[in-house]
């Protein structure tokens, strides 16, 4: 069976370009999602991996649609190979059913990860420069709510749970425990 996997990072983005590019492969089953590829824990990706069977071919527009890191990409390829499923990428013109395709897949995955690391490094450098110029302030510091001491004391003496304290203070879990830590120091 010919299976198509299409992914865009945000709901605002349009997947039409990818669908159009894959249409020439006579796709019989589509898996589409609008979610980041920061990891492989994506509903449609997992559904596709469960659905695909030995002898099937999965078509993608390019490797970045499948995974952002070489590690994730190679792990997905290994899962597909173990199940006897081929992967074809339009943009990179690679078919993992061939030895050359397997070699190229590994090389391209490494290059994609290298590019991503360079982008993140440039981003960190830009933030450092903006901080030095006083243009980047970071997140605004969260102060203690007006009812902090009362709620904190109730929580500390186990009169209320942590969840109750967070609700009364209007704080999220991480913020609550950060403030607790700061307060107790």
OpenMM code with the backbone's topology and positions (N, CA, C; nanometers):
from openmm import Vec3, app, unit

residues = "UNK UNK UNK UNK UNK UNK UNK UNK UNK UNK UNK UNK UNK UNK UNK UNK UNK UNK UNK UNK UNK UNK UNK UNK UNK UNK UNK UNK UNK UNK UNK UNK UNK UNK UNK UNK UNK UNK UNK UNK UNK UNK UNK UNK UNK UNK UNK UNK UNK UNK UNK UNK UNK UNK UNK UNK UNK UNK UNK UNK UNK UNK UNK UNK UNK UNK UNK UNK UNK UNK UNK UNK UNK UNK UNK UNK UNK UNK UNK UNK UNK UNK UNK UNK UNK UNK UNK UNK UNK UNK UNK UNK UNK UNK UNK UNK UNK UNK UNK UNK UNK UNK UNK UNK UNK UNK UNK UNK UNK UNK UNK UNK UNK UNK UNK UNK UNK UNK UNK UNK UNK UNK UNK UNK UNK UNK UNK UNK UNK UNK UNK UNK UNK UNK UNK UNK UNK UNK UNK UNK UNK UNK UNK UNK UNK UNK UNK UNK UNK UNK UNK UNK UNK UNK UNK UNK UNK UNK UNK UNK UNK UNK UNK UNK UNK UNK UNK UNK UNK UNK UNK UNK UNK UNK UNK UNK UNK UNK UNK UNK UNK UNK UNK UNK UNK".split()
positions = [
    Vec3(0.0851, -0.1184, 0.0000),
    Vec3(0.0000, 0.0000, 0.0000),
    Vec3(0.0889, 0.1237, 0.0000),
    Vec3(0.0475, 0.2265, -0.0713),
    Vec3(0.1175, 0.3537, -0.0729),
    Vec3(0.0554, 0.4453, 0.0326),
    Vec3(0.1388, 0.4878, 0.1286),
    Vec3(0.0925, 0.5688, 0.2415),
    Vec3(0.1609, 0.7048, 0.2350),
    Vec3(0.0838, 0.8115, 0.2562),
    Vec3(0.1395, 0.9464, 0.2561),
    Vec3(0.1398, 1.0046, 0.3957),
    Vec3(0.2528, 1.0653, 0.4341),
    Vec3(0.2604, 1.1340, 0.5634),
    Vec3(0.2919, 1.2803, 0.5371),
    Vec3(0.2037, 1.3681, 0.5855),
    Vec3(0.2163, 1.5120, 0.5663),
    Vec3(0.2114, 1.5781, 0.7025),
    Vec3(0.3095, 1.6685, 0.7286),
    Vec3(0.3120, 1.7382, 0.8560),
    Vec3(0.3548, 1.8829, 0.8353),
    Vec3(0.2819, 1.9734, 0.8999),
    Vec3(0.3241, 2.1129, 0.9112),
    Vec3(0.3326, 2.1438, 1.0601),
    Vec3(0.4120, 2.2451, 1.0947),
    Vec3(0.4407, 2.2712, 1.2359),
    Vec3(0.3286, 2.3400, 1.3117),
    Vec3(0.2499, 2.4226, 1.2433),
    Vec3(0.1457, 2.4974, 1.3133),
    Vec3(0.0135, 2.4888, 1.2384),
    Vec3(-0.0947, 2.5176, 1.3090),
    Vec3(-0.2273, 2.5123, 1.2474),
    Vec3(-0.2447, 2.6199, 1.1400),
    Vec3(-0.1636, 2.7264, 1.1458),
    Vec3(-0.1733, 2.8335, 1.0465),
    Vec3(-0.1130, 2.7919, 0.9128),
    Vec3(-0.0221, 2.6944, 0.9154),
    Vec3(0.0452, 2.6542, 0.7930),
    Vec3(-0.0443, 2.5635, 0.7089),
    Vec3(-0.0179, 2.5654, 0.5777),
    Vec3(-0.0987, 2.4897, 0.4831),
    Vec3(-0.0193, 2.3681, 0.4348),
    Vec3(-0.0828, 2.2518, 0.4347),
    Vec3(-0.0149, 2.1294, 0.3922),
    Vec3(-0.0370, 2.0987, 0.2439),
    Vec3(-0.1020, 2.1884, 0.1724),
    Vec3(-0.1369, 2.1662, 0.0319),
    Vec3(-0.0190, 2.1379, -0.0586),
    Vec3(0.0926, 2.2073, -0.0371),
    Vec3(0.2121, 2.1893, -0.1198),
    Vec3(0.2636, 2.0463, -0.1086),
    Vec3(0.2647, 1.9930, 0.0138),
    Vec3(0.3133, 1.8569, 0.0351),
    Vec3(0.2180, 1.7546, -0.0277),
    Vec3(0.0875, 1.7755, -0.0079),
    Vec3(-0.0130, 1.6832, -0.0632),
    Vec3(-0.0011, 1.6785, -0.2157),
    Vec3(0.0120, 1.7971, -0.2748),
    Vec3(0.0239, 1.8049, -0.4210),
    Vec3(0.1498, 1.7327, -0.4699),
    Vec3(0.2606, 1.7497, -0.3987),
    Vec3(0.3866, 1.6864, -0.4388),
    Vec3(0.3812, 1.5340, -0.4270),
    Vec3(0.3029, 1.4834, -0.3323),
    Vec3(0.2948, 1.3384, -0.3116),
    Vec3(0.1866, 1.2714, -0.3964),
    Vec3(0.0982, 1.3498, -0.4535),
    Vec3(-0.0162, 1.2955, -0.5277),
    Vec3(0.0258, 1.2027, -0.6413),
    Vec3(0.1412, 1.2266, -0.7010),
    Vec3(0.1881, 1.1449, -0.8144),
    Vec3(0.2164, 0.9995, -0.7756),
    Vec3(0.2223, 0.9710, -0.6461),
    Vec3(0.2551, 0.8364, -0.5994),
    Vec3(0.1309, 0.7492, -0.5748),
    Vec3(0.0153, 0.7966, -0.6154),
    Vec3(-0.1094, 0.7204, -0.5971),
    Vec3(-0.1274, 0.6767, -0.4517),
    Vec3(-0.1273, 0.7726, -0.3629),
    Vec3(-0.1408, 0.7461, -0.2195),
    Vec3(-0.2791, 0.6887, -0.1909),
    Vec3(-0.2789, 0.5775, -0.1182),
    Vec3(-0.4049, 0.5110, -0.0838),
    Vec3(-0.4538, 0.5483, 0.0562),
    Vec3(-0.3611, 0.5871, 0.1432),
    Vec3(-0.3977, 0.6232, 0.2812),
    Vec3(-0.3102, 0.7413, 0.3224),
    Vec3(-0.3772, 0.8468, 0.3743),
    Vec3(-0.3067, 0.9684, 0.4162),
    Vec3(-0.3043, 0.9794, 0.5679),
    Vec3(-0.1931, 1.0284, 0.6195),
    Vec3(-0.1802, 1.0659, 0.7600),
    Vec3(-0.1288, 1.2090, 0.7608),
    Vec3(-0.2108, 1.3013, 0.8133),
    Vec3(-0.1762, 1.4438, 0.8128),
    Vec3(-0.1857, 1.4984, 0.9537),
    Vec3(-0.0905, 1.5860, 0.9878),
    Vec3(-0.1002, 1.6523, 1.1181),
    Vec3(-0.0340, 1.7883, 1.1155),
    Vec3(-0.0794, 1.8713, 1.2105),
    Vec3(-0.0264, 2.0065, 1.2268),
    Vec3(0.0311, 2.0157, 1.3666),
    Vec3(0.1583, 1.9758, 1.3771),
    Vec3(0.2244, 1.9684, 1.5074),
    Vec3(0.3756, 1.9740, 1.4866),
    Vec3(0.4477, 2.0233, 1.5854),
    Vec3(0.5937, 2.0319, 1.5785),
    Vec3(0.6566, 1.8932, 1.5744),
    Vec3(0.7728, 1.8856, 1.5139),
    Vec3(0.8455, 1.7575, 1.5063),
    Vec3(0.9566, 1.7513, 1.6092),
    Vec3(0.9386, 1.8214, 1.7213),
    Vec3(1.0433, 1.8220, 1.8236),
    Vec3(1.0725, 1.6826, 1.8765),
    Vec3(0.9756, 1.5942, 1.8674),
    Vec3(0.9973, 1.4536, 1.9042),
    Vec3(0.9062, 1.3669, 1.8179),
    Vec3(0.9092, 1.2373, 1.8392),
    Vec3(0.8287, 1.1466, 1.7566),
    Vec3(0.6959, 1.1103, 1.8221),
    Vec3(0.6628, 1.1755, 1.9314),
    Vec3(0.5370, 1.1500, 2.0009),
    Vec3(0.4267, 1.2360, 1.9391),
    Vec3(0.3877, 1.1983, 1.8145),
    Vec3(0.2850, 1.2702, 1.7401),
    Vec3(0.1739, 1.1724, 1.7040),
    Vec3(0.0487, 1.2102, 1.7257),
    Vec3(-0.0636, 1.1165, 1.7066),
    Vec3(-0.0688, 1.0508, 1.5681),
    Vec3(-0.0606, 1.1309, 1.4628),
    Vec3(-0.0733, 1.0740, 1.3285),
    Vec3(0.0501, 0.9943, 1.2887),
    Vec3(0.1668, 1.0356, 1.3344),
    Vec3(0.2879, 0.9583, 1.3069),
    Vec3(0.2762, 0.8200, 1.3709),
    Vec3(0.2343, 0.8171, 1.4962),
    Vec3(0.2195, 0.6890, 1.5661),
    Vec3(0.1102, 0.6030, 1.5023),
    Vec3(0.0010, 0.6675, 1.4614),
    Vec3(-0.1078, 0.5942, 1.3949),
    Vec3(-0.0583, 0.5334, 1.2636),
    Vec3(0.0233, 0.6095, 1.1899),
    Vec3(0.0781, 0.5593, 1.0643),
    Vec3(0.1712, 0.4407, 1.0894),
    Vec3(0.2561, 0.4517, 1.1912),
    Vec3(0.3483, 0.3427, 1.2226),
    Vec3(0.2720, 0.2160, 1.2625),
    Vec3(0.1602, 0.2331, 1.3327),
    Vec3(0.0768, 0.1185, 1.3697),
    Vec3(0.0053, 0.0588, 1.2482),
    Vec3(-0.0348, 0.1459, 1.1571),
    Vec3(-0.1128, 0.1040, 1.0407),
    Vec3(-0.0282, 0.0321, 0.9356),
    Vec3(0.0917, 0.0832, 0.9083),
    Vec3(0.1752, 0.0323, 0.7991),
    Vec3(0.2173, -0.1126, 0.8224),
    Vec3(0.2217, -0.1887, 0.7127),
    Vec3(0.2542, -0.3312, 0.7180),
    Vec3(0.3714, -0.3633, 0.6247),
    Vec3(0.4232, -0.4831, 0.6400),
    Vec3(0.5321, -0.5323, 0.5567),
    Vec3(0.4982, -0.5152, 0.4085),
    Vec3(0.5907, -0.4546, 0.3334),
    Vec3(0.5701, -0.4330, 0.1908),
    Vec3(0.5114, -0.2973, 0.1557),
    Vec3(0.4586, -0.2250, 0.2540),
    Vec3(0.4041, -0.0912, 0.2295),
    Vec3(0.5188, 0.0072, 0.2033),
    Vec3(0.4847, 0.1189, 0.1406),
    Vec3(0.5805, 0.2273, 0.1184),
    Vec3(0.5204, 0.3557, 0.1718),
    Vec3(0.5981, 0.4246, 0.2539),
    Vec3(0.5551, 0.5536, 0.3085),
    Vec3(0.6242, 0.6634, 0.2289),
    Vec3(0.5436, 0.7576, 0.1819),
    Vec3(0.5947, 0.8700, 0.1039),
    Vec3(0.5873, 0.9969, 0.1877),
    Vec3(0.6980, 1.0723, 0.1880),
    Vec3(0.7032, 1.2013, 0.2574),
    Vec3(0.7570, 1.3051, 0.1600),
    Vec3(0.7293, 1.4319, 0.1884),
    Vec3(0.7813, 1.5370, 0.1006),
    Vec3(0.9310, 1.5561, 0.1239),
    Vec3(0.9732, 1.5632, 0.2514),
    Vec3(1.1154, 1.5684, 0.2839),
    Vec3(1.1364, 1.5192, 0.4265),
    Vec3(1.2598, 1.4907, 0.4615),
    Vec3(1.2903, 1.4287, 0.5901),
    Vec3(1.2517, 1.5155, 0.7091),
    Vec3(1.2550, 1.6478, 0.6929),
    Vec3(1.2205, 1.7352, 0.8055),
    Vec3(1.0740, 1.7196, 0.8449),
    Vec3(0.9907, 1.6664, 0.7555),
    Vec3(0.8499, 1.6415, 0.7881),
    Vec3(0.8380, 1.5235, 0.8836),
    Vec3(0.9345, 1.4326, 0.8766),
    Vec3(0.9313, 1.3111, 0.9579),
    Vec3(1.0001, 1.3313, 1.0925),
    Vec3(1.1175, 1.3963, 1.0911),
    Vec3(1.1942, 1.4143, 1.2147),
    Vec3(1.2881, 1.5328, 1.2025),
    Vec3(1.3186, 1.5946, 1.3160),
    Vec3(1.4093, 1.7087, 1.3202),
    Vec3(1.5524, 1.6701, 1.3598),
    Vec3(1.5682, 1.5570, 1.4255),
    Vec3(1.7029, 1.5170, 1.4663),
    Vec3(1.7434, 1.3888, 1.3945),
    Vec3(1.8721, 1.3751, 1.3740),
    Vec3(1.9240, 1.2539, 1.3101),
    Vec3(1.8849, 1.1318, 1.3907),
    Vec3(1.8953, 1.1441, 1.5222),
    Vec3(1.8625, 1.0328, 1.6113),
    Vec3(1.7183, 0.9866, 1.5890),
    Vec3(1.6230, 1.0812, 1.5917),
    Vec3(1.4813, 1.0462, 1.5713),
    Vec3(1.4580, 0.9877, 1.4317),
    Vec3(1.5214, 1.0500, 1.3320),
    Vec3(1.5037, 1.0037, 1.1952),
    Vec3(1.5543, 0.8602, 1.1796),
    Vec3(1.6742, 0.8345, 1.2304),
    Vec3(1.7320, 0.7006, 1.2169),
    Vec3(1.6530, 0.5969, 1.2967),
    Vec3(1.5994, 0.6369, 1.4132),
    Vec3(1.5159, 0.5441, 1.4909),
    Vec3(1.3874, 0.5103, 1.4155),
    Vec3(1.3270, 0.6105, 1.3529),
    Vec3(1.2054, 0.5854, 1.2739),
    Vec3(1.2361, 0.4943, 1.1553),
    Vec3(1.3489, 0.5195, 1.0890),
    Vec3(1.3882, 0.4366, 0.9752),
    Vec3(1.4096, 0.2925, 1.0201),
    Vec3(1.4718, 0.2759, 1.1364),
    Vec3(1.4950, 0.1415, 1.1893),
    Vec3(1.3625, 0.0696, 1.2175),
    Vec3(1.2671, 0.1427, 1.2750),
    Vec3(1.1344, 0.0845, 1.3007),
    Vec3(1.0714, 0.0406, 1.1685),
    Vec3(1.0799, 0.1270, 1.0678),
    Vec3(1.0213, 0.0947, 0.9376),
    Vec3(1.0906, -0.0263, 0.8750),
    Vec3(1.2237, -0.0284, 0.8830),
    Vec3(1.2983, -0.1413, 0.8255),
    Vec3(1.2637, -0.2715, 0.8957),
    Vec3(1.2517, -0.2677, 1.0292),
    Vec3(1.2167, -0.3880, 1.1055),
    Vec3(1.0804, -0.4428, 1.0640),
    Vec3(0.9909, -0.3526, 1.0242),
    Vec3(0.8566, -0.3945, 0.9827),
    Vec3(0.8484, -0.4248, 0.8328),
    Vec3(0.9608, -0.4053, 0.7614),
    Vec3(0.9622, -0.4312, 0.6177),
    Vec3(0.8944, -0.3233, 0.5360),
    Vec3(0.8985, -0.1990, 0.5868),
    Vec3(0.8327, -0.0860, 0.5212),
    Vec3(0.9382, 0.0045, 0.4577),
    Vec3(0.9160, 0.0431, 0.3330),
    Vec3(1.0078, 0.1333, 0.2630),
    Vec3(0.9667, 0.2777, 0.2856),
    Vec3(1.0631, 0.3677, 0.2729),
    Vec3(1.0382, 0.5112, 0.2856),
    Vec3(1.0921, 0.5797, 0.1618),
    Vec3(1.0104, 0.6677, 0.1031),
    Vec3(1.0524, 0.7444, -0.0132),
    Vec3(1.0336, 0.8921, 0.0184),
    Vec3(1.1405, 0.9690, -0.0015),
    Vec3(1.1351, 1.1133, 0.0210),
    Vec3(1.1442, 1.1846, -0.1140),
    Vec3(1.0438, 1.2658, -0.1443),
    Vec3(1.0406, 1.3390, -0.2716),
    Vec3(1.1586, 1.4337, -0.2863),
    Vec3(1.1734, 1.5241, -0.1919),
    Vec3(1.2711, 1.6325, -0.2037),
    Vec3(1.4138, 1.5797, -0.2152),
    Vec3(1.4465, 1.4829, -0.1316),
    Vec3(1.5818, 1.4284, -0.1331),
    Vec3(1.5988, 1.3188, -0.2385),
    Vec3(1.4878, 1.2789, -0.3032),
    Vec3(1.4880, 1.1751, -0.4062),
    Vec3(1.5570, 1.0485, -0.3561),
    Vec3(1.5120, 1.0013, -0.2392),
    Vec3(1.5731, 0.8851, -0.1757),
    Vec3(1.4672, 0.7785, -0.1508),
    Vec3(1.5057, 0.6577, -0.1807),
    Vec3(1.4213, 0.5410, -0.1591),
    Vec3(1.5000, 0.4433, -0.0728),
    Vec3(1.4525, 0.4177, 0.0492),
    Vec3(1.5284, 0.3344, 0.1436),
    Vec3(1.5287, 0.1873, 0.1067),
    Vec3(1.4605, 0.1515, 0.0002),
    Vec3(1.4654, 0.0112, -0.0420),
    Vec3(1.5956, -0.0183, -0.1162),
    Vec3(1.6749, 0.0869, -0.1456),
    Vec3(1.8027, 0.0687, -0.2156),
    Vec3(1.9198, 0.0964, -0.1211),
    Vec3(2.0355, 0.0314, -0.1425),
    Vec3(2.1535, 0.0574, -0.0585),
    Vec3(2.1975, 0.2039, -0.0650),
    Vec3(2.1936, 0.2621, -0.1842),
    Vec3(2.2315, 0.4032, -0.1982),
    Vec3(2.1351, 0.4905, -0.1193),
    Vec3(2.0077, 0.4570, -0.1219),
    Vec3(1.9073, 0.5321, -0.0471),
    Vec3(1.9342, 0.5284, 0.1020),
    Vec3(1.9733, 0.4122, 0.1529),
    Vec3(2.0056, 0.3989, 0.2950),
    Vec3(2.1259, 0.4842, 0.3332),
    Vec3(2.2299, 0.4835, 0.2500),
    Vec3(2.3498, 0.5643, 0.2765),
    Vec3(2.3161, 0.7125, 0.2739),
    Vec3(2.2441, 0.7543, 0.1718),
    Vec3(2.2093, 0.8958, 0.1579),
    Vec3(2.1209, 0.9430, 0.2730),
    Vec3(2.0339, 0.8580, 0.3182),
    Vec3(1.9455, 0.8910, 0.4296),
    Vec3(2.0264, 0.9268, 0.5539),
    Vec3(2.1254, 0.8469, 0.5843),
    Vec3(2.2094, 0.8722, 0.7013),
    Vec3(2.2848, 1.0045, 0.6869),
    Vec3(2.3392, 1.0293, 0.5685),
    Vec3(2.4149, 1.1531, 0.5461),
    Vec3(2.3255, 1.2762, 0.5533),
    Vec3(2.2094, 1.2705, 0.4926),
    Vec3(2.1187, 1.3858, 0.4931),
    Vec3(2.0659, 1.4133, 0.6330),
    Vec3(2.0354, 1.3086, 0.7063),
    Vec3(1.9905, 1.3267, 0.8438),
    Vec3(2.0949, 1.3997, 0.9268),
    Vec3(2.2220, 1.3648, 0.9098),
    Vec3(2.3303, 1.4305, 0.9839),
    Vec3(2.3423, 1.5765, 0.9433),
    Vec3(2.3285, 1.6053, 0.8149),
    Vec3(2.3379, 1.7438, 0.7673),
    Vec3(2.2216, 1.8271, 0.8211),
    Vec3(2.1005, 1.7709, 0.8202),
    Vec3(1.9840, 1.8434, 0.8738),
    Vec3(2.0037, 1.8777, 1.0209),
    Vec3(2.0551, 1.7826, 1.0980),
    Vec3(2.0776, 1.8091, 1.2394),
    Vec3(2.1855, 1.9155, 1.2582),
    Vec3(2.2900, 1.9106, 1.1773),
    Vec3(2.3969, 2.0099, 1.1825),
    Vec3(2.3409, 2.1495, 1.1555),
    Vec3(2.2555, 2.1616, 1.0537),
    Vec3(2.1941, 2.2909, 1.0217),
    Vec3(2.1086, 2.3413, 1.1373),
    Vec3(2.0337, 2.2532, 1.1986),
    Vec3(1.9480, 2.2907, 1.3116),
    Vec3(2.0312, 2.3403, 1.4294),
    Vec3(2.1417, 2.2707, 1.4588),
    Vec3(2.2300, 2.3117, 1.5684),
    Vec3(2.2913, 2.4494, 1.5396),
    Vec3(2.3286, 2.4731, 1.4144),
    Vec3(2.3829, 2.6038, 1.3774),
    Vec3(2.2792, 2.7136, 1.3947),
    Vec3(2.1557, 2.6861, 1.3573),
    Vec3(2.0483, 2.7838, 1.3737),
    Vec3(2.0291, 2.8178, 1.5211),
    Vec3(2.0273, 2.7164, 1.6069),
    Vec3(2.0096, 2.7396, 1.7504),
    Vec3(2.1267, 2.8167, 1.8092),
    Vec3(2.2479, 2.7879, 1.7608),
    Vec3(2.3656, 2.8601, 1.8097),
    Vec3(2.3582, 3.0071, 1.7700),
    Vec3(2.3189, 3.0345, 1.6456),
    Vec3(2.3035, 3.1743, 1.6017),
    Vec3(2.1961, 3.2452, 1.6834),
    Vec3(2.0904, 3.1732, 1.7164),
    Vec3(1.9833, 3.2307, 1.7986),
    Vec3(2.0372, 3.2685, 1.9366),
    Vec3(2.1130, 3.1776, 1.9993),
    Vec3(2.1714, 3.2064, 2.1317),
    Vec3(2.2669, 3.3253, 2.1251),
    Vec3(2.3471, 3.3318, 2.0178),
    Vec3(2.4396, 3.4444, 2.0011),
    Vec3(2.3626, 3.5755, 1.9875),
    Vec3(2.2543, 3.5728, 1.9106),
    Vec3(2.1720, 3.6929, 1.8929),
    Vec3(2.1113, 3.7392, 2.0239),
    Vec3(2.0639, 3.6463, 2.1053),
    Vec3(2.0069, 3.6798, 2.2359),
    Vec3(2.1143, 3.7391, 2.3264),
    Vec3(2.2349, 3.6813, 2.3236),
    Vec3(2.3452, 3.7332, 2.4062),
    Vec3(2.3790, 3.8769, 2.3661),
    Vec3(2.3831, 3.9042, 2.2360),
    Vec3(2.4109, 4.0403, 2.1898),
    Vec3(2.2995, 4.1360, 2.2312),
    Vec3(2.1748, 4.0924, 2.2183),
    Vec3(2.0611, 4.1769, 2.2570),
    Vec3(2.0641, 4.2049, 2.4066),
    Vec3(2.1025, 4.1053, 2.4868),
    Vec3(2.1132, 4.1261, 2.6317),
    Vec3(2.2221, 4.2280, 2.6624),
    Vec3(2.3347, 4.2163, 2.5931),
    Vec3(2.4465, 4.3093, 2.6157),
    Vec3(2.4061, 4.4529, 2.5810),
    Vec3(2.3199, 4.4685, 2.4809),
    Vec3(2.2720, 4.6015, 2.4408),
    Vec3(2.1533, 4.6477, 2.5245),
    Vec3(2.1074, 4.5620, 2.6170),
    Vec3(1.9938, 4.5965, 2.7013),
    Vec3(1.8595, 4.5863, 2.6306),
    Vec3(1.8555, 4.5202, 2.5165),
    Vec3(1.7312, 4.5091, 2.4392),
    Vec3(1.6533, 4.3822, 2.4710),
    Vec3(1.7161, 4.2898, 2.5375),
    Vec3(1.6519, 4.1624, 2.5694),
    Vec3(1.6482, 4.1491, 2.7205),
    Vec3(1.5309, 4.1435, 2.7731),
    Vec3(1.5164, 4.1402, 2.9186),
    Vec3(1.4815, 4.0015, 2.9714),
    Vec3(1.4405, 3.9115, 2.8833),
    Vec3(1.3986, 3.7790, 2.9286),
    Vec3(1.2565, 3.7839, 2.9827),
    Vec3(1.2194, 3.6791, 3.0523),
    Vec3(1.0853, 3.6728, 3.1089),
    Vec3(1.0711, 3.7692, 3.2258),
    Vec3(0.9512, 3.8228, 3.2387),
    Vec3(0.9212, 3.9103, 3.3504),
    Vec3(0.9174, 3.8266, 3.4791),
    Vec3(0.9804, 3.8776, 3.5829),
    Vec3(0.9857, 3.8059, 3.7108),
    Vec3(0.8457, 3.8000, 3.7722),
    Vec3(0.8085, 3.6820, 3.8206),
    Vec3(0.6767, 3.6642, 3.8825),
    Vec3(0.6913, 3.6862, 4.0324),
    Vec3(0.6124, 3.7783, 4.0852),
    Vec3(0.6164, 3.8080, 4.2285),
    Vec3(0.5217, 3.7191, 4.3060),
    Vec3(0.5281, 3.7320, 4.4369),
    Vec3(0.4394, 3.6542, 4.5234),
    Vec3(0.2997, 3.7147, 4.5226),
    Vec3(0.1970, 3.6321, 4.5055),
    Vec3(0.0590, 3.6832, 4.5123),
    Vec3(0.0315, 3.7415, 4.6514),
    Vec3(-0.0691, 3.8282, 4.6602),
    Vec3(-0.0992, 3.8976, 4.7866),
    Vec3(-0.1368, 3.8003, 4.8985),
    Vec3(-0.1944, 3.6862, 4.8660),
    Vec3(-0.2353, 3.5895, 4.9675),
    Vec3(-0.1307, 3.4789, 4.9880),
    Vec3(-0.0081, 3.5033, 4.9439),
    Vec3(0.0981, 3.4025, 4.9471),
    Vec3(0.1210, 3.3431, 5.0864),
    Vec3(0.1461, 3.4288, 5.1846),
    Vec3(0.1836, 3.3783, 5.3178),
    Vec3(0.0739, 3.2912, 5.3788),
    Vec3(-0.0505, 3.3346, 5.3659),
    Vec3(-0.1624, 3.2580, 5.4216),
    Vec3(-0.1728, 3.1203, 5.3550),
    Vec3(-0.1708, 3.1182, 5.2223),
    Vec3(-0.1836, 2.9924, 5.1481),
    Vec3(-0.0602, 2.9056, 5.1706),
    Vec3(0.0577, 2.9676, 5.1694),
    Vec3(0.1811, 2.8924, 5.1914),
    Vec3(0.1774, 2.8230, 5.3273),
    Vec3(0.1370, 2.8955, 5.4318),
    Vec3(0.1311, 2.8367, 5.5660),
    Vec3(0.0297, 2.7226, 5.5742),
    Vec3(-0.0842, 2.7377, 5.5086),
    Vec3(-0.1833, 2.6297, 5.5067),
    Vec3(-0.1265, 2.5062, 5.4360),
    Vec3(-0.0561, 2.5304, 5.3275),
    Vec3(0.0036, 2.4202, 5.2525),
    Vec3(0.1148, 2.3537, 5.3327),
    Vec3(0.1984, 2.4351, 5.3954),
    Vec3(0.3127, 2.3830, 5.4706),
    Vec3(0.2673, 2.3010, 5.5917),
    Vec3(0.1549, 2.3382, 5.6507),
    Vec3(0.1032, 2.2639, 5.7670),
    Vec3(0.0050, 2.1538, 5.7241),
    Vec3(-0.0009, 2.1298, 5.5950),
    Vec3(-0.0821, 2.0223, 5.5362),
    Vec3(-0.2325, 2.0390, 5.5570),
    Vec3(-0.2767, 2.1614, 5.5708),
    Vec3(-0.4203, 2.1874, 5.5806),
    Vec3(-0.4840, 2.1848, 5.4418),
    Vec3(-0.4013, 2.2158, 5.3389),
    Vec3(-0.4483, 2.2079, 5.2000),
    Vec3(-0.3408, 2.1371, 5.1177),
    Vec3(-0.3820, 2.0841, 5.0030),
    Vec3(-0.2874, 2.0157, 4.9140),
    Vec3(-0.2149, 2.1172, 4.8272),
    Vec3(-0.1107, 2.0709, 4.7619),
    Vec3(-0.0376, 2.1562, 4.6687),
    Vec3(-0.1275, 2.2043, 4.5564),
    Vec3(-0.2118, 2.1151, 4.5055),
    Vec3(-0.3039, 2.1548, 4.3977),
    Vec3(-0.4010, 2.2624, 4.4448),
    Vec3(-0.4520, 2.2494, 4.5689),
    Vec3(-0.5411, 2.3528, 4.6230),
    Vec3(-0.4668, 2.4853, 4.6355),
    Vec3(-0.3432, 2.4795, 4.6843),
    Vec3(-0.2629, 2.6015, 4.7003),
    Vec3(-0.2422, 2.6696, 4.5652),
    Vec3(-0.2082, 2.5921, 4.4644),
    Vec3(-0.1868, 2.6488, 4.3301),
    Vec3(-0.3134, 2.7139, 4.2777),
    Vec3(-0.4268, 2.6496, 4.3026),
    Vec3(-0.5549, 2.7033, 4.2571),
    Vec3(-0.5864, 2.8349, 4.3289),
    Vec3(-0.5668, 2.8376, 4.4613),
    Vec3(-0.5943, 2.9588, 4.5391),
    Vec3(-0.5028, 3.0743, 4.4994),
    Vec3(-0.3808, 3.0412, 4.4624),
    Vec3(-0.2831, 3.1439, 4.4250),
    Vec3(-0.2897, 3.1808, 4.2770),
    Vec3(-0.3566, 3.0957, 4.1994),
    Vec3(-0.3636, 3.1213, 4.0548),
    Vec3(-0.2305, 3.0975, 3.9868),
    Vec3(-0.1556, 2.9988, 4.0348),
    Vec3(-0.0231, 2.9705, 3.9804),
    Vec3(-0.0193, 2.8313, 3.9173),
    Vec3(0.0708, 2.8169, 3.8224),
    Vec3(0.0953, 2.6850, 3.7645),
    Vec3(0.1967, 2.6127, 3.8522),
    Vec3(0.2036, 2.4815, 3.8354),
    Vec3(0.2880, 2.3967, 3.9198),
    Vec3(0.4337, 2.4443, 3.9261),
    Vec3(0.4968, 2.4648, 3.8111),
    Vec3(0.6385, 2.5053, 3.8099),
    Vec3(0.6593, 2.6373, 3.8825),
    Vec3(0.5700, 2.7315, 3.8585),
    Vec3(0.5820, 2.8630, 3.9220),
    Vec3(0.5635, 2.8516, 4.0726),
    Vec3(0.4648, 2.7739, 4.1140),
    Vec3(0.4393, 2.7564, 4.2567),
    Vec3(0.5636, 2.7022, 4.3271),
    Vec3(0.6195, 2.5939, 4.2748),
    Vec3(0.7340, 2.5333, 4.3422),
    Vec3(0.8608, 2.6181, 4.3318),
    Vec3(0.8735, 2.6981, 4.2267),
    Vec3(0.9866, 2.7910, 4.2179),
    Vec3(0.9739, 2.8968, 4.3272),
    Vec3(0.8528, 2.9510, 4.3459),
    Vec3(0.8307, 3.0504, 4.4501),
    Vec3(0.8507, 2.9900, 4.5891),
    Vec3(0.8071, 2.8651, 4.6088),
    Vec3(0.8287, 2.7960, 4.7377),
    Vec3(0.9783, 2.7874, 4.7670),
    Vec3(1.0536, 2.7448, 4.6660),
    Vec3(1.1984, 2.7297, 4.6823),
    Vec3(1.2632, 2.8642, 4.7180),
    Vec3(1.2272, 2.9678, 4.6429),
    Vec3(1.2820, 3.1013, 4.6692),
    Vec3(1.2417, 3.1498, 4.8089),
    Vec3(1.1178, 3.1296, 4.8452),
    Vec3(1.0651, 3.1763, 4.9731),
    Vec3(1.1359, 3.1077, 5.0899),
    Vec3(1.1663, 2.9782, 5.0753),
    Vec3(1.2272, 2.9041, 5.1832),
    Vec3(1.3779, 2.9270, 5.1963),
    Vec3(1.4360, 2.9983, 5.1022),
    Vec3(1.5816, 3.0238, 5.1082),
    Vec3(1.6151, 3.1499, 5.1797),
] * unit.nanometer
topology = app.Topology()
chain = topology.addChain("A")
for resn in residues:
    res = topology.addResidue(resn, chain)
    for name in ("N", "CA", "C"):
        topology.addAtom(name, app.Element.getBySymbol(name[0]), res)
